[in-house]
Amino acid sequence: MVEPKAGVDRQHFQLTAVAPVRAIDLLATETGLSRSELKRAMNAGAVWLQRQGRKRLRRATAELRSGERIDLFYDPKLLAAAVPKAELVADERGYSLWYKPPGLVAQGSDWGDQLSLLRQVEQRLNRPTLLVHRIDREAAGLMVVAHDRQNAAALSRLFSGDGVQKRYRIEILGDIAASHGASGVVETPLDGRRAVTRWQLVSHDSQQQRSILEVAIDTGRYHQIRRHMAGIGHPVMGDPRYGQGNKNREGLRLLAVALAFRCPRSGQVRQFELSPARIPF
């Protein structure tokens, strides 16, 4: 038996069945963790089975064959974390639109998928869920999830090119109108690639020295809006990575508020927007 290490946040257990055995029995014997905690980890997608490829193993009573390997990626803090709930915005059958709250990732990792949008959609709609695009874990707003490979491929092509119009609402540090005017374009290349961010001032709070902007991006580079705004001296409030003096107890103030694209099934242009109640600034 591998003794759990005291004080360690996460551990990776790699176990091999020497004879036919139930998954929960092997895990309980070899890890020293309680069965209730192991079932919780399995339900959270933290156990993987090597059988004709690699897949999550959620059923505690699953029978393992002799020689089969399972991996447990155990993170008690992750398992205990509160799970933000996504909200359905539109169901187009082949794909759906969701409001992703802050703290929810697009898809899971080795350590589980209970904090992922894809897992929530899969459970809610009982359909296959395929990733089309991402928004940052700390950010919130509209995300598209595909429900078959044909729609996933078509939508991914749109999002990877210029086939989707994306609009964001952000709150930034400082008076951008005083330094850059009421609107502007940032075209600083990112990671050696073209990157274009267009912004329009919505309002400015002189007391708190913050400005609210509507933003549209022509490209989708890694952390593009966050890096571009920090680069011109007006970082997004609550950004844990870019900028200085922009800490914010309400978290990252970046919201994906609208998407427009040509539906891969009907060929018609579809527009989706968050309700005003979902736009807190």
N, C-alpha and C positions, 0 to 999 in steps of 0.2 A: 504493500500500500504506500502511495506517495502522500506524505503528511502535508496538509496545506500550510504554507509559510505564513507565520504570524506577521501581521502588519503590512503584508504585500497587497496592493490594490488589485492586481490581476495576475492570473496564472494560466499557463497553457499546459493541459494534461494530454498526453498522447498515449492511447491505450490500445492493446491488441488482444483480441479474444483468443485464448488457447484452446477453447472448446466452445460448442454452441452455448450461448448465454443471452439472457435479456439485457438490453442496453442499460437499464437502470441498475441492474444487479452488478454489472461490471463497473459502472461508474461509482456506485456506493462503496464497493469493496476497495477499489484502487485509489479513490481520491480522499476518503475520509469525510466527505461532505454529506449533509443530511439528504434523505430522499426528497423531502419537500423542496429544498434549495436546488437540487438537481433537476427536478421536474420544472421548476421555475426557469432554470437556465435553458432547458430543452425547449420549452414553450417560447422563450425569447429568441430562439434561433442561434444559441451559442454552442450547440453540439453538431458536429459534422461527421458524416459517414463516407468512407471511401468504398464505393461499390458502383462499378460502371460509371466512373466519374465521381465527382465530389458534390454532395448535397447536404442540406440541413436535415438533421434527424430530430423530429419533435415528439415522436411517440415513445414514451418511456418503456412500453412493453415490447418494442420491436426486437425480434430475434436476430442476434448476430451469429454469423457463421464462423467456424474456426479459422483463424488467420486474418479476419477482417479488423480494420483499424477504425477507431473513432477518436476525434479530437474534441476536447472541451476547452473553450476559451472563457475562463471564469473571471468576471469582473463584478464584485459585489456592489460597487457604487453604481455601475451602469444598470444592474438589475433592479436596484432600489430607486432609480431615478423616476420622477414623475413623467408621464408620457403626454406631451401636448397633442390635442386632438385636431386632426384635419377636418375641413368642412367641404362637402360636395357643392360645387358651383354649377356644373352642367354635366349631364350624362349623354354623350353622343354615341353610346353603345360600343363603337370601335375604339373610342378614346373618351376620356373624361377630364374635366377641369376641376382643380381643387384649390382651396385656400390652405397654404402650408403655414402654420404658425412658427414663430421663432423657436429654435431648439429641436426642431424635427429635421432629420437629414433626408436626403432624397432616397437613398437605399442603404441597406445594412452593411455590416462588415463581418469579419470573422467573429467578433465579440457579440454579435446579435443583430437582430433587425427590428426589435420592438420599438425603437425610436425612429423608425423610417416611415416615410410616406408610402412607399410601395407596399409594405406589409399591412398598413392600415387599410389601403384601398383594396388589397386582396381579400382581407377579412370582411370588409363592408359590402363589396359587390360580388364576392365569390366568383371572380374571373381571373384569368392570367393578367399579370401586371408587368409592363415592360417600360424601362426608363427611356424617356425622350430627351430631357434636358435637366439641368439642375439650377437651383438658386442656393446661395450660401446658407449654411446651417443657422447662423445668427439672424439671417434676414427672414422676411415673411412675404407672402403674396401668392400670385397665381402660378400653378404648375400644371402641365399636361402629362397625363399617364396614358399609355397605349394599352390595348387589351388583346391585340393580336400582332403577329410579326409584320404583316403587310402595312398596317397603320404605323407601327413603330418605325419601320424603315422610311416610310414617306415623311412622317413628321420629323424624324431625326435629320433628314436631308434639309427640310425647311429651316430647322433651328440652327444647323451648322452653317448654312449660307445666309442669304439676305431675304428669305421668304417669310419672315415673321417680324411684325412691328411690335416692339416692346416698349412699354412706358412705365416709368417708376416715379415714386414720390420719395424724396429724401430730405432729411434735416441736416444741415451742415453748420459748422462753426464759423462765426464771423459774418460781416456785412459784405457779401459778394458783389452787391451792386456798386459799392464804393470802390472796389478794386478792379472789377471786371465788367460792370454794366449790368443791365437787367436780363440779358441773355447772352449765350455764347456757345462756342464749340471748342472742345479739347481734342486734339488730334495727335497727342504724344504717342508714338509707337510703344507697344508693350511686348516684352519678350521677343523683340525683333520683328514684330508683325504690326500691320496697320490696325489702329484702334481709334474709333470716333465716338465721342460722347457729346450729345447736344443737351443744353439745359436752358430752362426758363424760370425766372424768379416768380414765386407765388406770393411770398410774404417775408417780412423781416421783423424780428423781435429785437429792438434796440436795447431793451433792458437785459435780456439774457444773451445778447449778441449771437443770435442764431438766425439762419435763413432757411426757408422751405423752398424746394425746387421741384419742378416737373422735369424729368430726364428721359431722353430717348437715346438708345444706342444703335449704331449702324453695324457694330461688330460685337462679338461676344467673347472677349478675352478674359482670362482668369482675374477675378476681382476688379474688373475694368472700372466700374464707377467709383469704387472705393479708392483705387490707386490714382485715377485721374483727378478726383476732387482733392485728395491729399496733396497731389503734385502741384496744384495751383494755390495751395495754402488754405483750403477750406475743407478739411476732412469731415467725413460723415460722423455725426454724433454717435457715440457708443461703439465706434469701431475699435476692436481689441488689438488690431494689428497695424493700422496705418494712421499716422497723424499724431499730434501732441495737443494736450489741453482739451481733448474731445471726449473725455470720460462721461458716461451718462448712465444713471441708475435704471433707466427704462430700456437699456439695451441698444442694439444697433438700429438706427432709424433709417432703414432702407426697406422699401415696400414695392413689390412688383404689382402694379395696379391694373394693367391692361395688356391684352394680347390680341393680335389680329393676324389671321393667316387664311390661306385658301384650303378649305376642307379637302383632304385627299380622297374622300368618297363622293361627295356631291359636286365638288369643283367650285362651290360658292365661297365667297369671302366671309368668314365668321369673325365676329368681334366679341370679346369677353372682357368684362370689367368687374372689379370688386365693388360691392355695395358701399355707399358712403359710411355705413356703420363700421366697416372694416378698415377705414382709413382714419387713424387716430390723430393725424397731424397734417 
